[in-house]
Amino acid sequence: MSIFCRYWLVIAFSASLFNMLHAEPMLIESAPVSLSLSADINQGRHLDTLKVNPNLRLSEVLEKTFIRNPMQSTLQSRDVWVASKNTLAHAMLPSAPAMSVMHQNDALGGGRGEREWQAELELPVWMPSQRDKRLKVADVGSSTLTASRESLKLQVAGLLRDVLWSLALSESQLVLAINRLKVANQLQLDVEKRFLAGEVPKTDVMLTQQESLRAEQEHLRAEAEVMHARHRYYVLTGLKEVPAEFTEQQSTLSDYQQSPIWLEAQSKLNLAQTERELAQVEGRENLQVLLNMRSIKGAFDVAANESVGVKLRIPFGGDTRAAPIKAAAEQVVGNALSEQAALQYTLETAMHEAEHNLEVSRAELVLASQQNTIADESVRLARKAFQLGETDLVSLLRVQARAFESERIFASQKIQVQWDVARYNQTVGVLP
């Protein structure tokens, strides 16, 4: 054998030994990496579960959520306030009567046996229109309480709408993350097979492994967001089941004038003005009618002289007493006016944003749908080209990443449109 032949035999043997020691062991060692990592990650994972109930309606969820709202205690305390106003308005007298008893003798004085007993009953007198003003305050107070209940229910509906659509969005992202993980794992298996067949380099295997790990990481994050959203729903509603359908039709209302939140502000202002009218009357002290009975026994007299009398008490200095009462009522009216004006600015801004956001979301949905269609076709052609060897793996991963992003935007935008419809209904004051 010539030196030239021996030289090529040594080169061939060295190349075979290099492939055995480096290529195959690296493949065997690297192939199960993502599998073992996934198994470790899945162990001890926290899961919150919600059952989808097709028979559960959104309105039923709202009622249960409204009942368990912490603000119910405040409403119940205002029930007591309204009841007290009704009791005060329907009372026989404007304030409680009083009785006094007096006794006088000369035991420590002259000692002549003088004795005097007197019993007196004080009866306050209704002032003109005082009872009517109190009745009006009681009626307006009851209406304000009803408006506050409706306002609170609308606020609870807003919380429920946000938590439901947040849950829908996070679950949509989880579905996309699972799909991306499946695609990444399948691509990794295909590339590993082609590597064994000698069609692709080892670097392509490592690229697909990295892509699988990134997909697994996104899957973990998406799953965590779903768990958070489910827990927020449970804390808000106290339910372990969620309605299967909670999409809404856009309301035909075009402003917030019928919103319970706005009506509550108007009712509170009306109550403050009514209480101010009552303060104008009750700033003056009520007249007092005093009925008395008196028994007098004179000095060295065994017989008692008994009599009955009537006394009218007319208070003066009304401005001194009325000033702080009227000032407090004016302050309440001023606060109610300020709150109503601030709420008006807030609702006008919310109304504008709700209309504009819904318009923009629908336009973006059309664009996202077109982009998603193009991306689907692009990734289909890119995968076919990669299988035929017409393009490299990096180009495929780049196209595939754009396709995943387009699909994510399209899925999110579909949910965003429905979410914006719910927010529009919330702004105009429509309950689900």
Contacts in CASP RR format, 6 or more apart in sequence:
PFRMAT RR
TARGET T0000
AUTHOR 0000-0000-0000
METHOD contacts of the structure
MODEL  1
MSIFCRYWLVIAFSASLFNMLHAEPMLIESAPVSLSLSADINQGRHLDTL
KVNPNLRLSEVLEKTFIRNPMQSTLQSRDVWVASKNTLAHAMLPSAPAMS
VMHQNDALGGGRGEREWQAELELPVWMPSQRDKRLKVADVGSSTLTASRE
SLKLQVAGLLRDVLWSLALSESQLVLAINRLKVANQLQLDVEKRFLAGEV
PKTDVMLTQQESLRAEQEHLRAEAEVMHARHRYYVLTGLKEVPAEFTEQQ
STLSDYQQSPIWLEAQSKLNLAQTERELAQVEGRENLQVLLNMRSIKGAF
DVAANESVGVKLRIPFGGDTRAAPIKAAAEQVVGNALSEQAALQYTLETA
MHEAEHNLEVSRAELVLASQQNTIADESVRLARKAFQLGETDLVSLLRVQ
ARAFESERIFASQKIQVQWDVARYNQTVGVLP
23 202 0 8 1.000
26 202 0 8 1.000
27 192 0 8 1.000
27 195 0 8 1.000
27 196 0 8 1.000
27 202 0 8 1.000
27 205 0 8 1.000
30 205 0 8 1.000
30 206 0 8 1.000
30 209 0 8 1.000
31 192 0 8 1.000
33 209 0 8 1.000
34 185 0 8 1.000
34 188 0 8 1.000
34 209 0 8 1.000
34 212 0 8 1.000
34 213 0 8 1.000
34 216 0 8 1.000
37 213 0 8 1.000
37 216 0 8 1.000
38 216 0 8 1.000
41 216 0 8 1.000
41 220 0 8 1.000
45 223 0 8 1.000
46 227 0 8 1.000
47 227 0 8 1.000
48 226 0 8 1.000
48 227 0 8 1.000
48 230 0 8 1.000
48 231 0 8 1.000
48 234 0 8 1.000
49 230 0 8 1.000
49 240 0 8 1.000
50 230 0 8 1.000
50 233 0 8 1.000
50 234 0 8 1.000
50 240 0 8 1.000
50 241 0 8 1.000
50 242 0 8 1.000
51 240 0 8 1.000
51 241 0 8 1.000
51 242 0 8 1.000
52 241 0 8 1.000
52 242 0 8 1.000
52 243 0 8 1.000
52 244 0 8 1.000
53 241 0 8 1.000
53 242 0 8 1.000
53 243 0 8 1.000
53 244 0 8 1.000
54 243 0 8 1.000
54 244 0 8 1.000
54 245 0 8 1.000
56 241 0 8 1.000
56 242 0 8 1.000
56 243 0 8 1.000
56 244 0 8 1.000
57 243 0 8 1.000
58 160 0 8 1.000
58 164 0 8 1.000
58 243 0 8 1.000
58 245 0 8 1.000
58 246 0 8 1.000
58 432 0 8 1.000
59 431 0 8 1.000
59 432 0 8 1.000
60 243 0 8 1.000
61 160 0 8 1.000
61 237 0 8 1.000
61 239 0 8 1.000
61 242 0 8 1.000
61 243 0 8 1.000
62 153 0 8 1.000
62 156 0 8 1.000
62 157 0 8 1.000
62 160 0 8 1.000
62 431 0 8 1.000
62 432 0 8 1.000
64 237 0 8 1.000
64 238 0 8 1.000
64 239 0 8 1.000
65 156 0 8 1.000
65 159 0 8 1.000
65 160 0 8 1.000
65 236 0 8 1.000
65 237 0 8 1.000
65 238 0 8 1.000
66 152 0 8 1.000
66 153 0 8 1.000
66 156 0 8 1.000
68 237 0 8 1.000
68 238 0 8 1.000
69 152 0 8 1.000
69 156 0 8 1.000
71 152 0 8 1.000
75 145 0 8 1.000
75 148 0 8 1.000
75 149 0 8 1.000
75 152 0 8 1.000
78 145 0 8 1.000
78 148 0 8 1.000
79 145 0 8 1.000
82 138 0 8 1.000
82 141 0 8 1.000
82 142 0 8 1.000
82 145 0 8 1.000
85 134 0 8 1.000
85 137 0 8 1.000
85 138 0 8 1.000
85 141 0 8 1.000
86 138 0 8 1.000
86 142 0 8 1.000
88 134 0 8 1.000
88 138 0 8 1.000
89 131 0 8 1.000
89 134 0 8 1.000
89 135 0 8 1.000
89 137 0 8 1.000
89 138 0 8 1.000
90 135 0 8 1.000
93 123 0 8 1.000
93 124 0 8 1.000
93 126 0 8 1.000
94 124 0 8 1.000
94 125 0 8 1.000
94 126 0 8 1.000
94 127 0 8 1.000
94 130 0 8 1.000
94 131 0 8 1.000
94 286 0 8 1.000
95 124 0 8 1.000
95 286 0 8 1.000
97 121 0 8 1.000
97 122 0 8 1.000
97 123 0 8 1.000
97 124 0 8 1.000
98 121 0 8 1.000
98 122 0 8 1.000
99 119 0 8 1.000
99 120 0 8 1.000
99 121 0 8 1.000
99 122 0 8 1.000
100 119 0 8 1.000
100 120 0 8 1.000
100 122 0 8 1.000
101 117 0 8 1.000
101 118 0 8 1.000
101 119 0 8 1.000
101 120 0 8 1.000
102 116 0 8 1.000
102 117 0 8 1.000
102 118 0 8 1.000
102 119 0 8 1.000
102 120 0 8 1.000
103 115 0 8 1.000
103 116 0 8 1.000
103 117 0 8 1.000
103 118 0 8 1.000
104 114 0 8 1.000
104 115 0 8 1.000
104 116 0 8 1.000
105 113 0 8 1.000
105 114 0 8 1.000
105 115 0 8 1.000
105 116 0 8 1.000
106 112 0 8 1.000
106 113 0 8 1.000
106 114 0 8 1.000
106 299 0 8 1.000
107 113 0 8 1.000
112 298 0 8 1.000
112 299 0 8 1.000
112 300 0 8 1.000
113 297 0 8 1.000
113 298 0 8 1.000
113 299 0 8 1.000
113 300 0 8 1.000
114 296 0 8 1.000
114 297 0 8 1.000
114 298 0 8 1.000
114 299 0 8 1.000
115 295 0 8 1.000
115 296 0 8 1.000
115 297 0 8 1.000
115 298 0 8 1.000
115 304 0 8 1.000
116 294 0 8 1.000
116 295 0 8 1.000
116 296 0 8 1.000
116 297 0 8 1.000
117 294 0 8 1.000
117 295 0 8 1.000
117 296 0 8 1.000
118 292 0 8 1.000
118 293 0 8 1.000
118 294 0 8 1.000
118 295 0 8 1.000
119 292 0 8 1.000
119 293 0 8 1.000
119 294 0 8 1.000
120 290 0 8 1.000
120 291 0 8 1.000
120 292 0 8 1.000
120 311 0 8 1.000
121 290 0 8 1.000
121 291 0 8 1.000
121 292 0 8 1.000
122 288 0 8 1.000
122 289 0 8 1.000
122 290 0 8 1.000
122 313 0 8 1.000
123 288 0 8 1.000
123 289 0 8 1.000
123 290 0 8 1.000
123 291 0 8 1.000
124 286 0 8 1.000
124 287 0 8 1.000
124 288 0 8 1.000
124 289 0 8 1.000
125 286 0 8 1.000
125 287 0 8 1.000
125 288 0 8 1.000
125 289 0 8 1.000
126 286 0 8 1.000
127 281 0 8 1.000
127 282 0 8 1.000
127 284 0 8 1.000
127 286 0 8 1.000
127 287 0 8 1.000
128 281 0 8 1.000
129 281 0 8 1.000
130 278 0 8 1.000
130 281 0 8 1.000
130 282 0 8 1.000
130 286 0 8 1.000
133 274 0 8 1.000
133 277 0 8 1.000
133 278 0 8 1.000
133 281 0 8 1.000
133 282 0 8 1.000
134 278 0 8 1.000
136 274 0 8 1.000
136 277 0 8 1.000
136 278 0 8 1.000
137 271 0 8 1.000
137 274 0 8 1.000
137 275 0 8 1.000
137 278 0 8 1.000
140 267 0 8 1.000
140 270 0 8 1.000
140 271 0 8 1.000
140 274 0 8 1.000
141 267 0 8 1.000
141 271 0 8 1.000
143 267 0 8 1.000
143 270 0 8 1.000
144 264 0 8 1.000
144 267 0 8 1.000
144 268 0 8 1.000
144 270 0 8 1.000
144 271 0 8 1.000
147 260 0 8 1.000
147 263 0 8 1.000
147 264 0 8 1.000
147 267 0 8 1.000
147 268 0 8 1.000
148 264 0 8 1.000
148 267 0 8 1.000
150 260 0 8 1.000
150 263 0 8 1.000
150 264 0 8 1.000
151 260 0 8 1.000
151 261 0 8 1.000
151 263 0 8 1.000
151 264 0 8 1.000
153 260 0 8 1.000
153 431 0 8 1.000
154 259 0 8 1.000
154 260 0 8 1.000
154 261 0 8 1.000
154 426 0 8 1.000
154 429 0 8 1.000
154 431 0 8 1.000
155 261 0 8 1.000
157 426 0 8 1.000
157 431 0 8 1.000
157 432 0 8 1.000
158 422 0 8 1.000
158 426 0 8 1.000
159 236 0 8 1.000
160 236 0 8 1.000
160 237 0 8 1.000
160 432 0 8 1.000
161 419 0 8 1.000
161 422 0 8 1.000
161 423 0 8 1.000
161 426 0 8 1.000
161 432 0 8 1.000
163 229 0 8 1.000
163 232 0 8 1.000
163 233 0 8 1.000
163 236 0 8 1.000
164 233 0 8 1.000
164 242 0 8 1.000
164 246 0 8 1.000
165 415 0 8 1.000
165 418 0 8 1.000
165 419 0 8 1.000
165 422 0 8 1.000
166 229 0 8 1.000
166 232 0 8 1.000
167 226 0 8 1.000
167 229 0 8 1.000
167 230 0 8 1.000
167 232 0 8 1.000
167 233 0 8 1.000
167 242 0 8 1.000
168 415 0 8 1.000
168 418 0 8 1.000
169 412 0 8 1.000
169 415 0 8 1.000
169 416 0 8 1.000
169 419 0 8 1.000
170 222 0 8 1.000
170 225 0 8 1.000
170 226 0 8 1.000
170 228 0 8 1.000
170 229 0 8 1.000
171 226 0 8 1.000
171 229 0 8 1.000
172 411 0 8 1.000
172 412 0 8 1.000
172 415 0 8 1.000
173 222 0 8 1.000
173 225 0 8 1.000
173 408 0 8 1.000
173 411 0 8 1.000
173 412 0 8 1.000
174 219 0 8 1.000
174 222 0 8 1.000
174 223 0 8 1.000
174 225 0 8 1.000
174 226 0 8 1.000
175 411 0 8 1.000
176 222 0 8 1.000
176 404 0 8 1.000
176 407 0 8 1.000
176 408 0 8 1.000
176 411 0 8 1.000
177 215 0 8 1.000
177 218 0 8 1.000
177 219 0 8 1.000
177 221 0 8 1.000
177 222 0 8 1.000
177 223 0 8 1.000
178 219 0 8 1.000
180 215 0 8 1.000
180 218 0 8 1.000
180 219 0 8 1.000
180 404 0 8 1.000
181 212 0 8 1.000
181 215 0 8 1.000
181 216 0 8 1.000
181 218 0 8 1.000
181 219 0 8 1.000
183 215 0 8 1.000
183 400 0 8 1.000
184 208 0 8 1.000
184 211 0 8 1.000
184 212 0 8 1.000
184 214 0 8 1.000
184 215 0 8 1.000
185 212 0 8 1.000
185 215 0 8 1.000
187 208 0 8 1.000
187 211 0 8 1.000
187 396 0 8 1.000
187 400 0 8 1.000
188 205 0 8 1.000
188 208 0 8 1.000
188 209 0 8 1.000
188 211 0 8 1.000
188 212 0 8 1.000
191 200 0 8 1.000
191 204 0 8 1.000
191 205 0 8 1.000
191 207 0 8 1.000
191 208 0 8 1.000
191 393 0 8 1.000
192 205 0 8 1.000
192 208 0 8 1.000
194 200 0 8 1.000
194 204 0 8 1.000
195 201 0 8 1.000
195 202 0 8 1.000
195 204 0 8 1.000
195 205 0 8 1.000
200 393 0 8 1.000
204 392 0 8 1.000
204 393 0 8 1.000
207 393 0 8 1.000
207 394 0 8 1.000
207 397 0 8 1.000
208 393 0 8 1.000
211 397 0 8 1.000
233 239 0 8 1.000
233 242 0 8 1.000
234 240 0 8 1.000
246 432 0 8 1.000
247 418 0 8 1.000
247 421 0 8 1.000
248 418 0 8 1.000
248 421 0 8 1.000
248 422 0 8 1.000
248 425 0 8 1.000
248 432 0 8 1.000
249 421 0 8 1.000
250 358 0 8 1.000
250 421 0 8 1.000
250 424 0 8 1.000
250 425 0 8 1.000
251 424 0 8 1.000
251 425 0 8 1.000
251 428 0 8 1.000
251 429 0 8 1.000
251 430 0 8 1.000
253 428 0 8 1.000
253 429 0 8 1.000
253 430 0 8 1.000
254 428 0 8 1.000
255 351 0 8 1.000
255 428 0 8 1.000
256 262 0 8 1.000
256 347 0 8 1.000
256 348 0 8 1.000
256 350 0 8 1.000
256 351 0 8 1.000
256 427 0 8 1.000
256 428 0 8 1.000
256 429 0 8 1.000
258 428 0 8 1.000
258 429 0 8 1.000
259 347 0 8 1.000
259 427 0 8 1.000
259 428 0 8 1.000
259 429 0 8 1.000
260 429 0 8 1.000
261 343 0 8 1.000
261 347 0 8 1.000
261 429 0 8 1.000
262 343 0 8 1.000
262 344 0 8 1.000
262 347 0 8 1.000
265 336 0 8 1.000
265 339 0 8 1.000
265 340 0 8 1.000
265 343 0 8 1.000
266 340 0 8 1.000
268 336 0 8 1.000
268 339 0 8 1.000
268 340 0 8 1.000
269 333 0 8 1.000
269 336 0 8 1.000
269 337 0 8 1.000
269 340 0 8 1.000
271 336 0 8 1.000
272 329 0 8 1.000
272 332 0 8 1.000
272 333 0 8 1.000
272 334 0 8 1.000
272 335 0 8 1.000
272 336 0 8 1.000
273 333 0 8 1.000
273 336 0 8 1.000
275 329 0 8 1.000
275 332 0 8 1.000
276 326 0 8 1.000
276 329 0 8 1.000
276 330 0 8 1.000
276 332 0 8 1.000
276 333 0 8 1.000
278 329 0 8 1.000
279 322 0 8 1.000
279 325 0 8 1.000
279 326 0 8 1.000
279 328 0 8 1.000
279 329 0 8 1.000
280 326 0 8 1.000
280 329 0 8 1.000
282 325 0 8 1.000
283 318 0 8 1.000
283 321 0 8 1.000
283 322 0 8 1.000
283 325 0 8 1.000
283 326 0 8 1.000
284 315 0 8 1.000
284 318 0 8 1.000
284 321 0 8 1.000
284 322 0 8 1.000
285 315 0 8 1.000
285 318 0 8 1.000
285 321 0 8 1.000
286 315 0 8 1.000
287 312 0 8 1.000
287 313 0 8 1.000
287 314 0 8 1.000
287 315 0 8 1.000
288 312 0 8 1.000
288 313 0 8 1.000
288 315 0 8 1.000
289 310 0 8 1.000
289 311 0 8 1.000
289 312 0 8 1.000
289 313 0 8 1.000
290 310 0 8 1.000
290 311 0 8 1.000
290 312 0 8 1.000
290 313 0 8 1.000
291 308 0 8 1.000
291 309 0 8 1.000
291 310 0 8 1.000
291 311 0 8 1.000
292 308 0 8 1.000
292 309 0 8 1.000
292 310 0 8 1.000
292 311 0 8 1.000
293 306 0 8 1.000
293 307 0 8 1.000
293 308 0 8 1.000
293 309 0 8 1.000
294 306 0 8 1.000
294 307 0 8 1.000
294 308 0 8 1.000
294 309 0 8 1.000
295 304 0 8 1.000
295 305 0 8 1.000
295 306 0 8 1.000
296 304 0 8 1.000
296 305 0 8 1.000
296 306 0 8 1.000
296 307 0 8 1.000
297 303 0 8 1.000
297 304 0 8 1.000
297 305 0 8 1.000
298 305 0 8 1.000
347 427 0 8 1.000
350 427 0 8 1.000
351 427 0 8 1.000
351 428 0 8 1.000
354 420 0 8 1.000
354 423 0 8 1.000
354 424 0 8 1.000
354 426 0 8 1.000
354 427 0 8 1.000
354 428 0 8 1.000
355 424 0 8 1.000
357 420 0 8 1.000
357 423 0 8 1.000
358 417 0 8 1.000
358 420 0 8 1.000
358 421 0 8 1.000
358 423 0 8 1.000
358 424 0 8 1.000
361 413 0 8 1.000
361 416 0 8 1.000
361 417 0 8 1.000
361 420 0 8 1.000
362 417 0 8 1.000
364 413 0 8 1.000
364 416 0 8 1.000
365 410 0 8 1.000
365 413 0 8 1.000
365 414 0 8 1.000
365 416 0 8 1.000
365 417 0 8 1.000
368 406 0 8 1.000
368 409 0 8 1.000
368 410 0 8 1.000
368 413 0 8 1.000
369 410 0 8 1.000
371 406 0 8 1.000
371 409 0 8 1.000
371 410 0 8 1.000
372 406 0 8 1.000
372 407 0 8 1.000
372 409 0 8 1.000
372 410 0 8 1.000
374 406 0 8 1.000
375 402 0 8 1.000
375 403 0 8 1.000
375 405 0 8 1.000
375 406 0 8 1.000
375 407 0 8 1.000
376 403 0 8 1.000
376 406 0 8 1.000
376 407 0 8 1.000
378 399 0 8 1.000
378 402 0 8 1.000
378 403 0 8 1.000
379 399 0 8 1.000
379 400 0 8 1.000
379 402 0 8 1.000
379 403 0 8 1.000
382 391 0 8 1.000
382 395 0 8 1.000
382 396 0 8 1.000
382 399 0 8 1.000
382 400 0 8 1.000
383 396 0 8 1.000
383 400 0 8 1.000
385 391 0 8 1.000
385 396 0 8 1.000
386 392 0 8 1.000
386 393 0 8 1.000
386 395 0 8 1.000
386 396 0 8 1.000
422 432 0 8 1.000
425 432 0 8 1.000
END
